[in-house]
Amino acid sequence: MKALMKSASEVARLSGMIFTILGGAKMFGYFIALSRLPNVLAENISMLSVPPLVILFLIVMVLFILGCFMPAIPLILICVPIFLPIAHNLQWDLLWFGVIVVLAYDLATVTPPFGINLFIMKGVTQVPISVIYRGVIPFIGTLLFIVALISVFPALATWLPYSLR
């Protein structure tokens, strides 16, 4: 019974933190949209004389850095309202852009030293963190290759969904 109460208390505490983060992210997204910052930012970025792949690289880097510290849902709720108008103004395929966002987040969550999934793996497996860092290197290389490949060849990410219409 004591273990059950401790477990329930821990679940309630974690659920409260998660809902607080989600509520804050939702309010942040609302106020960002209300301020029209994403639209102004998208218009200004669209006017830059920079290749779209450079802008995509910067977006992936922002997602990568933030993804090291934040869980998925708050990251998506905060960043997508800002980056989606940019993708729309640059006339990117939004399905392709969504795949890039998910891959960038996945890459961030397994990148040492701050990848959130690495600490989850440590807690679950009780394996030293140094072993986990070494074991994740092939996955990081593979994800980097896939992000680069899909960035250069968008049809790789959109072929199957569009063929199922």
Secondary structure, DSSP 8 states (H G I E B T S, - for coil): -HHHHHHHHHHHHHHHHHHHHHHHHHHHHHHHHHTTHHHHHHHHHHTSSS-HHHHHHHHHHHHHHHHTTS-HHHHHHHHHHHHHHHHHHTT--HHHHHHHHHHHHHHHHTSTTT-HHHHHHHHHH---HHHHHHHHHHHHHHHHHHHHHHHH-THHHHHHHHHT-
